[in-house]
Amino acid sequence: MTKTVFRAVALAACAVLSMAAAPKGTAPRKGLPAASTNWAAATAVTADGSHRLGNPDAPLKLVEYVSYTCPHCAHFHKEADPVLRLTMVPKGQISVTVTNFLRNPIDLTVAMLTNCGDPKRFFVRHNAFFASQDKWLAKAEATNREQQQRWYQGDFPARMRAMASDLGFYDQTASWGLSRAQTDQCFANTAMLDKLKGQQGEVQALGLQGTPSFTLNGDLLDGHDWATVSKAITDKQAQQRAGNI
């Protein structure tokens, strides 16, 4: 996709998705399992429609603001997974929350699909789209002007159906057992669309300029890569051990 087209896409997304953020957070939990619990499968949907993985009372709480069309986000995902989701999350040391940073209509389409179906399977769908990002991004870059025009004509479900068809997303959802008709129903989910719009208000309130972006225990990190996050985690753990926070 040309720089001109991507610029137009980003501007269109910003114009449509500039909305006030819904509050993030969940009510305190009671009767949590013992510390020996494996938290790898503990998932929850937060008030603004983001998805959290891990112990809700973990001493470290990481929020990732990600764009599915961002190669740096896919690279971060590949680097961070072995440490976060496969090591620290199961032990209850950290929770990871994914919030959408929508830069363009393709981001919106993928976000609607990762939220399509059982919420407990969100991270399976999330991981799948990042794992296959190079393939469907290549298709996006190879589309012609006539195809791209379909992404901007008609209502939102029609636009998303066009993108899903052009980029092979129906094949992805079919592998999850969803028919084309069921996938199209997800594109028509106005409640989810509103939640995704709300998340963009939070992105704007934080002044985020790039993807991926992160907060750790509410503090915005000054960096967009695993090296930044890894150092912040190490520093925060050292402060907690010293009793400074």
C-alpha positions in Angstrom: 0.0 0.0 0.0 1.4 3.4 -0.9 2.4 6.0 1.7 -0.4 8.3 0.3 -3.0 5.6 0.7 -1.8 4.7 4.2 -1.9 8.4 5.2 -5.4 8.7 3.9 -6.4 5.6 5.8 -4.9 6.9 9.0 -6.6 10.2 8.7 -10.0 8.6 8.0 -9.6 6.3 11.0 -8.7 9.3 13.3 -11.7 11.3 12.1 -14.1 8.4 12.7 -12.7 7.0 15.9 -12.1 10.1 18.0 -14.3 9.4 20.9 -14.2 9.7 24.7 -12.6 6.8 26.6 -14.5 4.4 28.7 -13.0 3.9 32.2 -10.6 1.1 32.6 -10.6 -1.3 35.6 -12.6 -4.0 37.3 -14.1 -4.4 40.7 -12.0 -6.0 43.4 -12.1 -9.8 43.5 -12.7 -11.9 46.5 -11.7 -15.5 47.3 -8.7 -15.6 44.8 -7.0 -18.9 44.4 -3.7 -19.6 46.2 -0.4 -18.2 45.1 0.4 -21.5 43.4 -2.4 -21.0 40.9 -1.3 -21.1 37.2 -2.7 -17.8 35.8 -2.0 -18.6 32.2 -5.6 -19.2 31.3 -7.1 -16.4 33.5 -8.7 -13.9 31.2 -11.2 -11.0 31.6 -12.8 -8.3 29.6 -12.3 -4.8 31.2 -14.9 -2.1 31.3 -13.7 -0.5 28.1 -13.6 -3.8 26.2 -9.9 -4.4 26.5 -8.7 -7.9 27.4 -6.6 -8.9 30.4 -4.6 -12.0 30.8 -3.3 -13.2 34.2 -3.8 -12.4 37.9 -6.0 -9.3 38.4 -4.1 -8.6 41.6 -0.6 -9.1 40.1 2.0 -6.7 41.5 2.8 -5.6 38.0 0.1 -4.6 35.5 1.2 -4.0 32.0 -1.2 -2.4 29.4 -0.2 -2.8 25.7 -1.6 -0.3 23.2 -1.3 -2.2 19.9 -2.1 -1.8 16.2 -2.5 -5.0 14.2 -1.0 -3.4 11.1 2.1 -2.3 13.0 5.2 -4.6 12.3 6.8 -3.4 15.5 3.9 -4.7 17.4 4.2 -8.1 15.9 8.0 -8.0 16.6 7.3 -7.0 20.2 4.7 -9.8 20.5 7.3 -12.4 19.3 10.0 -11.2 21.7 7.8 -10.7 24.8 5.7 -13.8 24.7 8.3 -16.2 26.0 8.9 -14.0 29.1 5.5 -12.5 29.7 2.7 -14.9 28.7 4.7 -18.1 29.1 6.7 -17.3 32.2 5.6 -14.3 34.3 1.9 -14.4 33.7 1.4 -18.1 34.7 3.2 -17.3 38.0 0.9 -14.4 38.8 3.8 -11.9 38.7 2.2 -9.7 36.0 -1.0 -9.2 34.2 -1.1 -8.1 30.5 -4.0 -6.0 29.1 -4.4 -5.5 25.4 -6.0 -2.2 24.2 -6.5 -1.4 20.6 -4.7 1.6 19.0 -6.6 1.9 15.7 -4.5 3.6 13.0 -6.5 2.7 10.0 -9.6 0.7 8.8 -7.6 -2.5 8.6 -6.8 -2.2 12.3 -10.5 -1.8 13.0 -11.5 -4.8 10.9 -9.0 -7.1 12.6 -10.0 -5.8 16.1 -13.6 -6.6 15.3 -12.5 -10.2 14.4 -10.3 -10.7 17.5 -13.3 -9.7 19.5 -15.5 -12.1 17.5 -16.6 -15.2 19.5 -15.9 -16.4 23.0 -14.0 -13.7 25.0 -11.9 -16.4 26.6 -10.4 -17.2 23.2 -9.5 -13.6 22.5 -5.7 -14.1 23.0 -5.8 -17.1 20.6 -7.2 -14.9 17.9 -4.9 -12.0 18.9 -1.9 -14.2 18.6 -3.0 -15.7 15.3 -3.3 -12.3 13.6 0.1 -11.2 14.7 1.6 -14.6 13.7 0.2 -14.2 10.1 0.7 -10.4 9.9 3.4 -10.6 7.2 1.1 -12.6 4.9 -2.1 -10.4 5.1 -0.1 -7.2 5.1 1.5 -8.3 1.9 -2.0 -8.7 0.4 -2.9 -5.2 1.6 0.1 -3.7 0.0 -0.8 -5.5 -3.3 -4.4 -4.2 -3.5 -5.4 -1.9 -6.3 -7.2 1.4 -6.1 -10.5 -0.1 -7.0 -10.3 -2.6 -4.1 -9.3 0.1 -1.6 -12.2 2.3 -2.7 -14.5 -0.5 -1.4 -13.0 0.0 2.0 -14.4 3.5 2.1 -17.9 3.1 0.5 -21.1 2.1 2.3 -21.6 1.4 6.0 -18.9 0.0 8.3 -20.0 -3.7 8.0 -19.8 -3.5 4.2 -16.4 -1.9 4.3 -15.1 -4.6 6.7 -16.6 -7.4 4.6 -14.7 -6.0 1.6 -11.4 -5.9 3.6 -12.0 -9.4 5.0 -12.5 -10.7 1.5 -9.5 -8.9 0.0 -7.1 -9.9 2.8 -8.2 -13.5 3.4 -9.6 -13.0 6.8 -12.6 -15.3 6.1 -10.1 -18.1 5.8 -8.7 -17.2 9.2 -12.1 -17.2 10.9 -13.1 -20.4 9.1 -10.2 -22.1 10.9 -11.8 -21.1 14.2 -15.1 -22.7 13.1 -16.9 -19.5 12.1 -18.9 -19.4 8.9 -18.8 -16.4 6.6 -22.3 -15.5 7.8 -21.2 -15.7 11.5 -18.1 -13.5 10.7 -20.3 -11.0 9.0 -22.5 -10.8 12.1 -19.4 -9.8 14.1 -18.8 -7.0 11.7 -22.3 -5.8 12.4 -21.7 -5.7 16.2 -22.3 -2.0 16.9 -21.8 -2.5 20.7 -18.2 -3.7 20.0 -17.6 -0.9 17.5 -18.5 1.6 20.2 -16.2 0.0 22.7 -13.3 0.2 20.2 -14.1 3.8 19.5 -14.0 4.5 23.3 -10.5 3.0 23.5 -9.3 5.6 21.1 -10.3 8.3 23.6 -7.9 6.7 26.1 -5.2 6.6 23.5 -5.6 10.3 22.8 -5.8 11.2 26.5 -2.5 9.5 27.1 -1.0 11.4 24.1 0.3 8.2 22.6 2.2 8.8 19.4 3.4 5.4 18.3 2.8 1.7 18.5 3.2 -0.4 20.5 2.9 1.9 23.6 2.8 0.7 27.2 1.9 1.6 30.7 3.2 -0.3 33.7 1.3 0.1 36.9 -0.3 3.3 35.4 3.0 4.9 34.4 3.5 5.6 30.7 6.8 4.1 29.4 9.1 6.1 27.2 9.7 3.6 24.5 8.1 1.2 22.1 10.0 -2.1 22.3 10.6 -5.1 24.5 13.9 -3.7 25.8 12.0 -0.7 27.3 9.3 -2.9 28.8 11.8 -5.5 30.1 13.9 -2.8 31.9 10.8 -1.1 33.4 9.7 -4.5 34.8 13.1 -5.2 36.3 13.3 -1.7 37.8 9.7 -1.9 39.2 10.4 -5.4 40.7 13.6 -4.0 42.4 11.6 -1.1 43.9 8.9 -3.5 45.2 11.5 -5.7 46.8 13.0 -2.7 48.5 9.6 -1.6 49.7 9.7 1.7 47.9 6.4 1.2 46.2 
